[in-house]
Amino acid sequence: MIPTVEQAKEMLKKYVKKEEFLIHNLEVGRAMRALAIHYKEDPELWQTIGLLHDIDIELYGEELMNHCVEGKKILQQENVDENIITIIVSHNEALGFPRDTLVKHCLYSADGLTGLIHAYILMRPNKDIQQGKVKSVMKKYKDKAFARGVSREEIKSVETTLNMGVRDFVEIVLDGMKKFI
């Protein structure tokens, strides 16, 4: 089954209870929708992939080797299409699965970038993503002390995998996070 966005949201709520984890998956979904539109791909499918990418986030804890392994089991139980599962599993670099398609590269980089943008928005006085600026996100991206858990290499990989500058990638993702609320 290829879930719709609404079906993916319901599935996500079934397995993810903590608000911060739900928010992360929703944000990655929005980013993926924006990237699909940019690349003239299927926005519904890409948003679904983003929504489900961390469906096992509350099960694997700090053990990254279990991340996506548990998710794969959940998605298989839910009868999610194997191609979607393969895309999702590829975003966990610790497992070593190849990222050999556009959607896989986008998911990998968007995952980290949405975390950086989320941290940036939280430190703003009004915490309003609509007021977020690409220039300010880029400053935070360059500040290695800010949101230390976010891999700059994941984000920077767009330069080679997508043949796109980081600033352009930030602009697309931030715009998607604003637009598809």
SEDO-81547 format. One record per residue (C-alpha): x, y negated, z; residue number from 0. Coordinates in Angstrom, 1 decimal, always signed. Layout:
N
<pt><u>X</u><v>Y</v><w>Z</w><num>NUM</num></pt>
...
END
This chain:
181
<pt><u>+0.0</u><v>+0.0</v><w>+0.0</w><num>0</num></pt>
<pt><u>+1.1</u><v>-3.5</v><w>-0.7</w><num>1</num></pt>
<pt><u>-0.5</u><v>-5.5</v><w>+2.1</w><num>2</num></pt>
<pt><u>-2.0</u><v>-9.0</v><w>+1.4</w><num>3</num></pt>
<pt><u>-0.8</u><v>-11.9</v><w>+3.5</w><num>4</num></pt>
<pt><u>-3.8</u><v>-11.5</v><w>+5.8</w><num>5</num></pt>
<pt><u>-3.2</u><v>-7.8</v><w>+6.2</w><num>6</num></pt>
<pt><u>+0.5</u><v>-8.4</v><w>+7.0</w><num>7</num></pt>
<pt><u>-0.5</u><v>-11.0</v><w>+9.6</w><num>8</num></pt>
<pt><u>-2.8</u><v>-8.5</v><w>+11.3</w><num>9</num></pt>
<pt><u>-0.2</u><v>-5.7</v><w>+11.2</w><num>10</num></pt>
<pt><u>+2.4</u><v>-8.1</v><w>+12.7</w><num>11</num></pt>
<pt><u>+0.0</u><v>-9.0</v><w>+15.5</w><num>12</num></pt>
<pt><u>-0.5</u><v>-5.4</v><w>+16.2</w><num>13</num></pt>
<pt><u>+3.3</u><v>-4.8</v><w>+16.9</w><num>14</num></pt>
<pt><u>+4.6</u><v>-8.2</v><w>+17.9</w><num>15</num></pt>
<pt><u>+3.2</u><v>-9.8</v><w>+21.1</w><num>16</num></pt>
<pt><u>+5.7</u><v>-12.5</v><w>+22.1</w><num>17</num></pt>
<pt><u>+4.9</u><v>-15.9</v><w>+20.6</w><num>18</num></pt>
<pt><u>+8.4</u><v>-16.8</v><w>+19.7</w><num>19</num></pt>
<pt><u>+8.8</u><v>-13.6</v><w>+17.6</w><num>20</num></pt>
<pt><u>+5.5</u><v>-14.1</v><w>+15.9</w><num>21</num></pt>
<pt><u>+6.5</u><v>-17.7</v><w>+15.1</w><num>22</num></pt>
<pt><u>+9.8</u><v>-16.5</v><w>+13.6</w><num>23</num></pt>
<pt><u>+8.1</u><v>-14.0</v><w>+11.3</w><num>24</num></pt>
<pt><u>+5.5</u><v>-16.6</v><w>+10.2</w><num>25</num></pt>
<pt><u>+8.3</u><v>-19.1</v><w>+9.5</w><num>26</num></pt>
<pt><u>+10.2</u><v>-16.5</v><w>+7.4</w><num>27</num></pt>
<pt><u>+7.0</u><v>-15.7</v><w>+5.6</w><num>28</num></pt>
<pt><u>+6.5</u><v>-19.4</v><w>+4.7</w><num>29</num></pt>
<pt><u>+10.1</u><v>-19.7</v><w>+3.6</w><num>30</num></pt>
<pt><u>+9.8</u><v>-16.6</v><w>+1.4</w><num>31</num></pt>
<pt><u>+6.6</u><v>-18.0</v><w>-0.2</w><num>32</num></pt>
<pt><u>+8.4</u><v>-21.2</v><w>-1.1</w><num>33</num></pt>
<pt><u>+11.4</u><v>-19.3</v><w>-2.5</w><num>34</num></pt>
<pt><u>+9.0</u><v>-17.1</v><w>-4.6</w><num>35</num></pt>
<pt><u>+7.4</u><v>-20.2</v><w>-6.0</w><num>36</num></pt>
<pt><u>+10.8</u><v>-21.7</v><w>-6.8</w><num>37</num></pt>
<pt><u>+11.9</u><v>-18.5</v><w>-8.6</w><num>38</num></pt>
<pt><u>+8.5</u><v>-18.0</v><w>-10.3</w><num>39</num></pt>
<pt><u>+8.0</u><v>-14.7</v><w>-8.4</w><num>40</num></pt>
<pt><u>+4.9</u><v>-13.4</v><w>-6.6</w><num>41</num></pt>
<pt><u>+4.3</u><v>-15.8</v><w>-3.6</w><num>42</num></pt>
<pt><u>+1.9</u><v>-13.4</v><w>-1.9</w><num>43</num></pt>
<pt><u>+4.3</u><v>-10.5</v><w>-2.0</w><num>44</num></pt>
<pt><u>+7.3</u><v>-12.4</v><w>-0.9</w><num>45</num></pt>
<pt><u>+5.4</u><v>-14.0</v><w>+2.0</w><num>46</num></pt>
<pt><u>+4.2</u><v>-10.6</v><w>+3.0</w><num>47</num></pt>
<pt><u>+7.8</u><v>-9.4</v><w>+3.0</w><num>48</num></pt>
<pt><u>+8.8</u><v>-12.3</v><w>+5.2</w><num>49</num></pt>
<pt><u>+6.0</u><v>-11.7</v><w>+7.6</w><num>50</num></pt>
<pt><u>+6.9</u><v>-8.1</v><w>+8.1</w><num>51</num></pt>
<pt><u>+10.7</u><v>-8.3</v><w>+8.1</w><num>52</num></pt>
<pt><u>+11.0</u><v>-8.2</v><w>+11.9</w><num>53</num></pt>
<pt><u>+8.0</u><v>-6.1</v><w>+12.8</w><num>54</num></pt>
<pt><u>+10.2</u><v>-4.1</v><w>+15.1</w><num>55</num></pt>
<pt><u>+11.7</u><v>-7.1</v><w>+16.9</w><num>56</num></pt>
<pt><u>+10.3</u><v>-6.1</v><w>+20.3</w><num>57</num></pt>
<pt><u>+11.4</u><v>-2.5</v><w>+20.0</w><num>58</num></pt>
<pt><u>+15.1</u><v>-2.7</v><w>+19.2</w><num>59</num></pt>
<pt><u>+16.2</u><v>-5.2</v><w>+21.8</w><num>60</num></pt>
<pt><u>+19.8</u><v>-6.1</v><w>+21.4</w><num>61</num></pt>
<pt><u>+20.7</u><v>-3.0</v><w>+19.6</w><num>62</num></pt>
<pt><u>+21.0</u><v>-4.1</v><w>+15.9</w><num>63</num></pt>
<pt><u>+21.6</u><v>-0.6</v><w>+14.7</w><num>64</num></pt>
<pt><u>+18.0</u><v>+0.2</v><w>+15.5</w><num>65</num></pt>
<pt><u>+16.6</u><v>-2.9</v><w>+13.9</w><num>66</num></pt>
<pt><u>+14.8</u><v>-2.0</v><w>+10.7</w><num>67</num></pt>
<pt><u>+15.2</u><v>+1.7</v><w>+11.5</w><num>68</num></pt>
<pt><u>+12.2</u><v>+1.3</v><w>+13.9</w><num>69</num></pt>
<pt><u>+10.6</u><v>-1.2</v><w>+11.5</w><num>70</num></pt>
<pt><u>+10.8</u><v>+1.3</v><w>+8.7</w><num>71</num></pt>
<pt><u>+9.0</u><v>+3.9</v><w>+10.8</w><num>72</num></pt>
<pt><u>+6.3</u><v>+1.4</v><w>+11.7</w><num>73</num></pt>
<pt><u>+5.8</u><v>+0.3</v><w>+8.1</w><num>74</num></pt>
<pt><u>+5.7</u><v>+3.9</v><w>+6.9</w><num>75</num></pt>
<pt><u>+3.0</u><v>+4.7</v><w>+9.6</w><num>76</num></pt>
<pt><u>+1.1</u><v>+1.7</v><w>+8.2</w><num>77</num></pt>
<pt><u>+1.5</u><v>+3.1</v><w>+4.6</w><num>78</num></pt>
<pt><u>+3.4</u><v>+0.1</v><w>+3.4</w><num>79</num></pt>
<pt><u>+4.9</u><v>+0.5</v><w>-0.1</w><num>80</num></pt>
<pt><u>+8.4</u><v>+2.0</v><w>+0.0</w><num>81</num></pt>
<pt><u>+9.8</u><v>-0.8</v><w>-2.2</w><num>82</num></pt>
<pt><u>+8.7</u><v>-3.4</v><w>+0.4</w><num>83</num></pt>
<pt><u>+10.3</u><v>-1.3</v><w>+3.1</w><num>84</num></pt>
<pt><u>+13.6</u><v>-1.1</v><w>+1.2</w><num>85</num></pt>
<pt><u>+13.7</u><v>-4.8</v><w>+0.8</w><num>86</num></pt>
<pt><u>+13.0</u><v>-5.4</v><w>+4.5</w><num>87</num></pt>
<pt><u>+15.6</u><v>-2.9</v><w>+5.6</w><num>88</num></pt>
<pt><u>+18.3</u><v>-4.6</v><w>+3.5</w><num>89</num></pt>
<pt><u>+18.2</u><v>-7.8</v><w>+5.6</w><num>90</num></pt>
<pt><u>+19.9</u><v>-6.1</v><w>+8.5</w><num>91</num></pt>
<pt><u>+23.6</u><v>-6.3</v><w>+7.5</w><num>92</num></pt>
<pt><u>+24.5</u><v>-3.9</v><w>+10.3</w><num>93</num></pt>
<pt><u>+22.9</u><v>-1.0</v><w>+8.4</w><num>94</num></pt>
<pt><u>+24.9</u><v>-1.7</v><w>+5.3</w><num>95</num></pt>
<pt><u>+22.1</u><v>-1.3</v><w>+2.8</w><num>96</num></pt>
<pt><u>+22.8</u><v>-3.1</v><w>-0.5</w><num>97</num></pt>
<pt><u>+21.2</u><v>-6.4</v><w>-1.3</w><num>98</num></pt>
<pt><u>+21.0</u><v>-6.2</v><w>-5.0</w><num>99</num></pt>
<pt><u>+17.9</u><v>-8.1</v><w>-5.9</w><num>100</num></pt>
<pt><u>+16.8</u><v>-11.7</v><w>-5.8</w><num>101</num></pt>
<pt><u>+14.2</u><v>-11.0</v><w>-3.1</w><num>102</num></pt>
<pt><u>+16.7</u><v>-9.2</v><w>-0.9</w><num>103</num></pt>
<pt><u>+19.2</u><v>-12.1</v><w>-1.1</w><num>104</num></pt>
<pt><u>+16.5</u><v>-14.6</v><w>-0.3</w><num>105</num></pt>
<pt><u>+15.2</u><v>-12.7</v><w>+2.7</w><num>106</num></pt>
<pt><u>+18.7</u><v>-12.3</v><w>+4.1</w><num>107</num></pt>
<pt><u>+19.5</u><v>-16.0</v><w>+3.9</w><num>108</num></pt>
<pt><u>+16.1</u><v>-17.3</v><w>+4.8</w><num>109</num></pt>
<pt><u>+16.0</u><v>-15.3</v><w>+8.0</w><num>110</num></pt>
<pt><u>+19.0</u><v>-17.2</v><w>+9.5</w><num>111</num></pt>
<pt><u>+18.1</u><v>-20.5</v><w>+8.0</w><num>112</num></pt>
<pt><u>+14.5</u><v>-20.5</v><w>+9.5</w><num>113</num></pt>
<pt><u>+16.1</u><v>-19.9</v><w>+12.9</w><num>114</num></pt>
<pt><u>+18.4</u><v>-22.9</v><w>+12.5</w><num>115</num></pt>
<pt><u>+15.5</u><v>-25.1</v><w>+11.3</w><num>116</num></pt>
<pt><u>+13.3</u><v>-23.9</v><w>+14.2</w><num>117</num></pt>
<pt><u>+16.0</u><v>-24.8</v><w>+16.7</w><num>118</num></pt>
<pt><u>+16.4</u><v>-28.2</v><w>+15.1</w><num>119</num></pt>
<pt><u>+12.7</u><v>-28.9</v><w>+15.3</w><num>120</num></pt>
<pt><u>+12.5</u><v>-27.9</v><w>+18.9</w><num>121</num></pt>
<pt><u>+15.2</u><v>-30.4</v><w>+19.9</w><num>122</num></pt>
<pt><u>+13.4</u><v>-33.3</v><w>+18.1</w><num>123</num></pt>
<pt><u>+11.4</u><v>-35.5</v><w>+20.5</w><num>124</num></pt>
<pt><u>+8.0</u><v>-34.8</v><w>+18.8</w><num>125</num></pt>
<pt><u>+8.8</u><v>-31.2</v><w>+17.8</w><num>126</num></pt>
<pt><u>+7.0</u><v>-31.8</v><w>+14.5</w><num>127</num></pt>
<pt><u>+8.3</u><v>-29.9</v><w>+11.5</w><num>128</num></pt>
<pt><u>+6.6</u><v>-32.4</v><w>+9.2</w><num>129</num></pt>
<pt><u>+9.2</u><v>-35.0</v><w>+10.4</w><num>130</num></pt>
<pt><u>+12.1</u><v>-32.7</v><w>+9.7</w><num>131</num></pt>
<pt><u>+14.7</u><v>-34.0</v><w>+7.3</w><num>132</num></pt>
<pt><u>+17.1</u><v>-32.0</v><w>+5.1</w><num>133</num></pt>
<pt><u>+20.0</u><v>-34.4</v><w>+6.0</w><num>134</num></pt>
<pt><u>+19.5</u><v>-33.7</v><w>+9.7</w><num>135</num></pt>
<pt><u>+19.3</u><v>-29.9</v><w>+9.1</w><num>136</num></pt>
<pt><u>+22.5</u><v>-30.0</v><w>+7.2</w><num>137</num></pt>
<pt><u>+24.2</u><v>-31.8</v><w>+10.1</w><num>138</num></pt>
<pt><u>+23.0</u><v>-29.1</v><w>+12.5</w><num>139</num></pt>
<pt><u>+24.2</u><v>-26.4</v><w>+10.0</w><num>140</num></pt>
<pt><u>+27.7</u><v>-27.9</v><w>+10.0</w><num>141</num></pt>
<pt><u>+27.7</u><v>-28.1</v><w>+13.8</w><num>142</num></pt>
<pt><u>+29.0</u><v>-24.7</v><w>+14.8</w><num>143</num></pt>
<pt><u>+28.0</u><v>-25.3</v><w>+18.5</w><num>144</num></pt>
<pt><u>+24.3</u><v>-25.8</v><w>+17.5</w><num>145</num></pt>
<pt><u>+22.2</u><v>-22.6</v><w>+17.4</w><num>146</num></pt>
<pt><u>+25.3</u><v>-20.4</v><w>+17.7</w><num>147</num></pt>
<pt><u>+23.3</u><v>-17.2</v><w>+17.2</w><num>148</num></pt>
<pt><u>+22.6</u><v>-18.3</v><w>+13.6</w><num>149</num></pt>
<pt><u>+25.1</u><v>-16.9</v><w>+11.1</w><num>150</num></pt>
<pt><u>+26.3</u><v>-19.7</v><w>+8.9</w><num>151</num></pt>
<pt><u>+27.7</u><v>-17.0</v><w>+6.6</w><num>152</num></pt>
<pt><u>+24.2</u><v>-15.6</v><w>+6.0</w><num>153</num></pt>
<pt><u>+23.0</u><v>-19.0</v><w>+4.9</w><num>154</num></pt>
<pt><u>+26.2</u><v>-19.9</v><w>+3.0</w><num>155</num></pt>
<pt><u>+25.9</u><v>-16.7</v><w>+1.0</w><num>156</num></pt>
<pt><u>+23.3</u><v>-18.4</v><w>-1.2</w><num>157</num></pt>
<pt><u>+26.2</u><v>-20.1</v><w>-3.0</w><num>158</num></pt>
<pt><u>+27.3</u><v>-16.8</v><w>-4.5</w><num>159</num></pt>
<pt><u>+24.2</u><v>-14.6</v><w>-4.4</w><num>160</num></pt>
<pt><u>+21.7</u><v>-17.2</v><w>-5.6</w><num>161</num></pt>
<pt><u>+24.1</u><v>-19.6</v><w>-7.3</w><num>162</num></pt>
<pt><u>+22.6</u><v>-22.4</v><w>-5.3</w><num>163</num></pt>
<pt><u>+24.0</u><v>-25.0</v><w>-2.9</w><num>164</num></pt>
<pt><u>+23.2</u><v>-24.7</v><w>+0.8</w><num>165</num></pt>
<pt><u>+21.5</u><v>-28.2</v><w>+0.7</w><num>166</num></pt>
<pt><u>+19.2</u><v>-27.1</v><w>-2.1</w><num>167</num></pt>
<pt><u>+18.3</u><v>-23.9</v><w>-0.2</w><num>168</num></pt>
<pt><u>+17.6</u><v>-25.9</v><w>+2.9</w><num>169</num></pt>
<pt><u>+15.3</u><v>-28.2</v><w>+1.0</w><num>170</num></pt>
<pt><u>+13.3</u><v>-25.3</v><w>-0.5</w><num>171</num></pt>
<pt><u>+13.0</u><v>-23.5</v><w>+2.8</w><num>172</num></pt>
<pt><u>+12.2</u><v>-26.6</v><w>+4.9</w><num>173</num></pt>
<pt><u>+9.6</u><v>-27.7</v><w>+2.4</w><num>174</num></pt>
<pt><u>+8.0</u><v>-24.3</v><w>+2.5</w><num>175</num></pt>
<pt><u>+8.0</u><v>-24.3</v><w>+6.3</w><num>176</num></pt>
<pt><u>+6.2</u><v>-27.6</v><w>+6.2</w><num>177</num></pt>
<pt><u>+3.8</u><v>-26.9</v><w>+3.4</w><num>178</num></pt>
<pt><u>+2.5</u><v>-23.4</v><w>+4.2</w><num>179</num></pt>
<pt><u>+1.4</u><v>-23.8</v><w>+7.8</w><num>180</num></pt>
END
